[in-house]
Amino acid sequence: MKKGGAALDVKWYRYDTIDSTSSEARRLLQSGALTPPAVVLAQAQTAGRGRQGKSFYSPGKTGIYMSIVVDFPQEASSAALLTIRAGVAVSDAIREETGIETGIKWVNDIFLDGRKVCGILTESVLQGGKRRAIIGIGINVTTESFPPELRSTAGALGLPGAERMESLPAAVLTQLLRRLSDGNGRDVLEEYKKRSIVLDRIVSYERDGIPYEGRAADINADGALIVELGDGKFDSLQSGEISLKTWK
C-alpha cells in the first residue's frame, strides 16, 4: 500500500463477527495494540453504529463492515471534513470496482437509485497525546432483507458489488489514503459537491425542536451545509439529519 509515493505498512484485523468494527478499533487504540494506519474488517456486526446514536444493520456476509484508523489530518479541522473525504473515497472505490455511479447525501451517506447503500461514521480519538481518526464504513452489497424501519430507504449494490466483495475493502482504503493526501481538500470538496444529491434541492430538518425547510444552497469550506430559508435568510448546519422533500 502506498501513499504519496511512500510505502505504508497497513495492518488488517479481520473478524467473522464482532459488535462493531469502530468499537474494536477504539479498544485496540486504547490498549496500544494498534497504530495507524490500520483496518478493522468484519463479516457481520452485532452492534453496528451509525450517527446520532443510531444502529447500522450489519447482517452476516452480505455487506462490507470496516473501520479505517489514520492519524487525524491537521488540515481537516472537523470530523465533517474528514467524512467528506471518506464519502468521495468510497464513491470512487465503488465506481472503480463495480462501474456503479453513486451519489452522496450530506453528510455521510452514499445513495444509489434513491436508496442508502452505505453509511460513514467518523470519530476522533486521543492516543498518547496524538489525535487519531476512526472512519467506520458500512456498505450494503447483497443485503435484500431489511428491518421494517429501513425497507423504504435502504438498498444494496447488488450483483456488481457481490462480484467485487473481496477487493472492494482494499479499494476503499487506497482511495481514502489518496484523498487524505490531497492537501487542503479543495478538490475533494468540489468532487463532493458534484456527487451531491442534496444541493439545489428542498430539504427539511429540525434545530432545537423547531422544524425548518429550505433550499440546500452550498457546502462551505468547513463542510457545513448552507440552507437558503427565504427572505434573504440562510442557515448553516455543521451536523444533523436532513430529509429531502422529493427524490429524482
C-alpha positions as CSV (number, residue, x, y, z in Angstrom):
1,M,0.0,0.0,0.0
2,K,1.4,3.4,-1.0
3,K,0.5,6.9,-0.1
4,G,2.2,9.9,-1.8
5,G,4.8,7.5,-3.3
6,A,5.9,6.1,0.1
7,A,5.1,2.5,1.1
8,L,2.8,2.2,4.1
9,D,2.6,-0.9,6.3
10,V,-1.2,-1.2,6.9
11,K,-2.2,-3.9,9.4
12,W,-5.6,-5.6,8.9
13,Y,-7.6,-7.0,11.8
14,R,-10.2,-9.5,10.4
15,Y,-13.2,-10.9,12.3
16,D,-16.1,-13.2,11.4
17,T,-18.5,-11.4,13.8
18,I,-17.9,-8.5,16.2
19,D,-20.0,-6.0,18.0
20,S,-18.7,-3.0,16.0
21,T,-15.5,-2.5,13.9
22,S,-15.3,1.0,15.2
23,S,-15.6,-0.1,18.8
24,E,-12.9,-2.7,18.3
25,A,-10.7,-0.1,16.6
26,R,-11.1,2.2,19.7
27,R,-10.3,-0.7,22.1
28,L,-7.2,-1.6,20.1
29,L,-6.1,2.0,20.1
30,Q,-6.6,2.5,23.8
31,S,-4.8,-0.8,24.6
32,G,-1.8,0.4,22.5
33,A,-2.1,-2.7,20.2
34,L,-3.0,-0.7,17.1
35,T,-1.1,2.2,15.5
36,P,-2.3,3.9,12.3
37,P,-2.8,3.2,9.5
38,A,-4.9,0.1,10.2
39,V,-8.2,-1.5,9.1
40,V,-10.7,-3.5,11.2
41,L,-12.9,-5.6,9.0
42,A,-15.8,-8.0,9.9
43,Q,-18.2,-10.2,8.0
44,A,-21.0,-9.2,10.5
45,Q,-21.7,-6.7,13.3
46,T,-24.0,-7.3,16.2
47,A,-24.0,-3.7,17.3
48,G,-23.0,-1.7,14.3
49,R,-23.1,2.1,15.0
50,G,-24.4,5.0,12.9
51,R,-24.5,8.7,13.5
52,Q,-26.5,10.3,16.4
53,G,-26.7,7.0,18.3
54,K,-28.4,5.1,15.6
55,S,-27.6,1.5,14.8
56,F,-26.3,0.2,11.5
57,Y,-27.9,-3.0,10.3
58,S,-25.0,-5.4,9.6
59,P,-26.1,-9.0,8.7
60,G,-23.5,-11.6,8.0
61,K,-21.7,-11.9,4.7
62,T,-24.0,-9.5,2.8
63,G,-22.0,-6.3,3.3
64,I,-18.6,-4.7,4.0
65,Y,-18.2,-3.5,7.5
66,M,-14.8,-1.8,8.1
67,S,-13.2,0.9,10.2
68,I,-10.1,2.6,8.9
69,V,-7.8,4.2,11.5
70,V,-5.5,7.0,10.5
71,D,-3.7,10.0,12.0
72,F,-6.3,12.8,12.0
73,P,-5.2,15.2,9.2
74,Q,-4.2,18.6,10.6
75,E,-5.8,20.3,7.7
76,A,-9.2,18.5,8.3
77,S,-10.3,20.7,11.2
78,S,-13.5,18.8,11.8
79,A,-14.9,15.3,11.5
80,A,-17.3,16.6,8.9
81,L,-14.4,17.5,6.5
82,L,-12.9,14.1,7.1
83,T,-16.3,12.4,6.4
84,I,-16.5,14.4,3.2
85,R,-13.1,12.9,2.0
86,A,-14.3,9.5,3.1
87,G,-17.5,9.9,1.2
88,V,-15.7,10.7,-2.1
89,A,-13.2,7.9,-1.5
90,V,-16.0,5.3,-1.0
91,S,-17.8,6.6,-4.1
92,D,-14.6,6.4,-6.1
93,A,-13.9,2.9,-4.9
94,I,-17.4,1.7,-5.8
95,R,-17.1,3.2,-9.3
96,E,-13.6,1.8,-9.8
97,E,-14.6,-1.8,-8.7
98,T,-18.1,-2.1,-10.0
99,G,-18.8,0.6,-12.5
100,I,-21.7,1.9,-10.4
101,E,-22.1,5.7,-10.1
102,T,-23.4,6.7,-6.6
103,G,-24.5,9.9,-5.1
104,I,-23.7,11.4,-1.7
105,K,-26.3,12.7,0.8
106,W,-24.8,15.3,3.2
107,V,-23.0,14.5,5.2
108,N,-22.2,10.8,5.4
109,D,-24.5,8.6,3.3
110,I,-23.9,7.0,-0.1
111,F,-27.0,6.6,-2.2
112,L,-27.9,4.5,-5.3
113,D,-31.3,4.9,-7.1
114,G,-32.8,6.8,-4.2
115,R,-31.7,4.3,-1.5
116,K,-29.0,4.4,1.1
117,V,-26.3,1.7,0.3
118,C,-23.5,3.0,2.6
119,G,-23.1,4.9,5.8
120,I,-19.9,6.6,7.2
121,L,-19.2,7.5,10.8
122,T,-16.1,9.5,11.7
123,E,-14.8,9.7,15.2
124,S,-11.8,11.3,16.9
125,V,-9.7,9.5,19.5
126,L,-6.7,10.6,21.5
127,Q,-3.9,8.1,21.8
128,G,-0.8,9.0,23.6
129,G,-1.4,12.7,23.1
130,K,-2.0,12.2,19.3
131,R,-5.3,12.7,17.6
132,R,-6.4,9.6,15.6
133,A,-9.5,9.2,13.4
134,I,-11.6,6.1,13.2
135,I,-13.6,6.1,10.0
136,G,-16.4,3.5,10.1
137,I,-17.8,2.4,6.7
138,G,-20.7,0.1,6.2
139,I,-21.6,-0.9,2.6
140,N,-24.7,-3.0,1.8
141,V,-23.6,-5.2,-1.0
142,T,-26.1,-8.1,-1.4
143,T,-28.4,-7.3,1.5
144,E,-32.0,-7.9,0.5
145,S,-34.0,-8.3,3.7
146,F,-34.0,-5.2,5.9
147,P,-35.9,-4.4,9.2
148,P,-39.3,-2.8,8.7
149,E,-38.0,0.7,9.6
150,L,-35.4,0.5,6.8
151,R,-37.3,-1.1,4.0
152,S,-38.4,2.1,2.3
153,T,-34.9,3.7,2.4
154,A,-32.2,1.1,2.4
155,G,-30.7,-0.6,-0.7
156,A,-27.6,-2.5,-1.9
157,L,-25.1,-2.5,-4.7
158,G,-26.4,-5.9,-6.0
159,L,-24.5,-8.3,-8.3
160,P,-21.7,-5.9,-9.4
161,G,-20.8,-5.4,-5.8
162,A,-21.0,-9.1,-5.0
163,E,-18.5,-9.8,-7.7
164,R,-16.1,-7.4,-6.1
165,M,-16.7,-8.1,-2.4
166,E,-13.2,-9.3,-1.8
167,S,-11.4,-6.5,-3.5
168,L,-13.7,-3.6,-2.5
169,P,-12.3,-3.1,1.1
170,A,-8.7,-2.6,-0.2
171,A,-10.0,-0.2,-2.9
172,V,-11.8,1.9,-0.3
173,L,-8.6,2.0,1.8
174,T,-6.5,3.0,-1.3
175,Q,-8.9,5.7,-2.3
176,L,-9.2,7.1,1.2
177,L,-5.4,7.4,1.7
178,R,-5.2,9.1,-1.7
179,R,-7.9,11.6,-0.7
180,L,-6.2,12.2,2.6
181,S,-3.0,13.3,0.8
182,D,-4.9,15.9,-1.3
183,G,-3.6,18.8,0.7
184,N,-6.2,21.4,1.8
185,G,-9.0,19.3,0.3
186,R,-10.5,21.9,-2.0
187,D,-10.5,19.5,-5.0
188,V,-12.2,16.8,-2.8
189,L,-14.9,19.3,-1.7
190,E,-15.6,20.1,-5.4
191,E,-15.9,16.4,-6.2
192,Y,-18.2,16.0,-3.2
193,K,-20.5,18.8,-4.5
194,K,-20.6,17.3,-7.9
195,R,-21.9,14.0,-6.5
196,S,-24.3,15.6,-4.0
197,I,-27.9,14.6,-4.3
198,V,-28.8,17.4,-1.9
199,L,-27.6,20.6,-3.4
200,D,-30.3,22.8,-5.1
201,R,-33.0,20.6,-3.6
202,I,-35.6,21.4,-0.9
203,V,-34.6,19.9,2.4
204,S,-36.2,19.8,5.9
205,Y,-34.6,19.4,9.3
206,E,-35.0,20.3,13.0
207,R,-33.0,22.6,15.2
208,D,-33.8,22.7,18.9
209,G,-37.1,21.0,18.2
210,I,-38.1,23.6,15.6
211,P,-38.8,22.4,12.0
212,Y,-37.1,24.2,9.1
213,E,-37.4,23.9,5.3
214,G,-35.3,25.5,2.6
215,R,-33.1,25.0,-0.4
216,A,-29.7,23.4,0.1
217,A,-27.6,26.2,-1.5
218,D,-24.0,25.2,-0.9
219,I,-21.4,23.2,1.2
220,N,-18.8,25.5,2.6
221,A,-15.1,25.0,3.2
222,D,-15.8,23.8,6.7
223,G,-18.2,21.1,5.4
224,A,-21.3,22.9,6.7
225,L,-24.5,22.7,4.6
226,I,-25.8,26.2,3.8
227,V,-29.6,26.3,3.6
228,E,-31.5,29.2,2.0
229,L,-34.6,29.7,4.1
230,G,-36.1,32.6,2.0
231,D,-36.4,36.3,2.6
232,G,-32.7,36.6,2.4
233,K,-32.1,34.3,5.4
234,F,-29.6,31.4,5.4
235,D,-28.8,28.7,8.0
236,S,-25.5,26.8,8.4
237,L,-25.7,23.2,9.5
238,Q,-22.4,21.7,10.9
239,S,-24.1,18.4,11.7
240,G,-27.5,16.8,12.0
241,E,-30.0,14.9,9.9
242,I,-31.8,16.3,6.8
243,S,-34.6,14.9,4.7
244,L,-35.2,15.6,1.0
245,K,-38.7,16.8,0.2
246,T,-38.6,15.0,-3.2
247,W,-36.4,12.4,-4.9
248,K,-35.4,12.5,-8.5
